[in-house]
């Protein structure tokens, strides 16, 4: 019986050591997202932005739509539906010049931290804006 209790105590201590030594005790996705957003700057190349945020899982191509309103043609920039992607695929499309109006990617770190990065046609960061999160819906 004493051996069984000692074994349980050792297993418990092992889990505690694994939790803290393995980095699980300090893992905070919200803080990681806040740090990534703060590190992004306009003009930063796509690859450098990916090193900070991680590779995007989806991207949205920006299309130029022209509409006639009150007899005048008005151009609008409209994002397409999200498409699965890889860093290599976006880099390839940028090299081909097939993203003439740029693209966007949204990064969600937690239910409280998410942001959208808009890139220009060369893959440079144009702007970073906060995205709607679950926390916004709960207010």
Secondary structure as the mmCIF struct_conf table of DSSP 4:
data_model
#
loop_
_struct_conf.conf_type_id
_struct_conf.id
_struct_conf.beg_label_comp_id
_struct_conf.beg_label_asym_id
_struct_conf.beg_label_seq_id
_struct_conf.end_label_comp_id
_struct_conf.end_label_asym_id
_struct_conf.end_label_seq_id
HELX_RH_AL_P HELX_RH_AL_P1 UNK A 2 UNK A 21
TURN_TY1_P TURN_TY1_P1 UNK A 22 UNK A 23
HELX_RH_3T_P HELX_RH_3T_P1 UNK A 24 UNK A 26
HELX_RH_AL_P HELX_RH_AL_P2 UNK A 29 UNK A 39
TURN_TY1_P TURN_TY1_P2 UNK A 42 UNK A 43
STRN STRN1 UNK A 45 UNK A 45
HELX_RH_AL_P HELX_RH_AL_P3 UNK A 46 UNK A 53
BEND BEND1 UNK A 57 UNK A 57
STRN STRN2 UNK A 58 UNK A 69
TURN_TY1_P TURN_TY1_P3 UNK A 70 UNK A 71
STRN STRN3 UNK A 72 UNK A 79
HELX_LH_PP_P HELX_LH_PP_P1 UNK A 80 UNK A 82
STRN STRN4 UNK A 83 UNK A 84
HELX_RH_AL_P HELX_RH_AL_P4 UNK A 87 UNK A 96
TURN_TY1_P TURN_TY1_P4 UNK A 97 UNK A 97
TURN_TY1_P TURN_TY1_P5 UNK A 100 UNK A 101
STRN STRN5 UNK A 103 UNK A 108
BEND BEND2 UNK A 110 UNK A 112
STRN STRN6 UNK A 114 UNK A 119
TURN_TY1_P TURN_TY1_P6 UNK A 121 UNK A 122
BEND BEND3 UNK A 123 UNK A 123
STRN STRN7 UNK A 124 UNK A 124
STRN STRN8 UNK A 125 UNK A 130
HELX_LH_PP_P HELX_LH_PP_P2 UNK A 131 UNK A 132
HELX_RH_AL_P HELX_RH_AL_P5 UNK A 134 UNK A 138
#
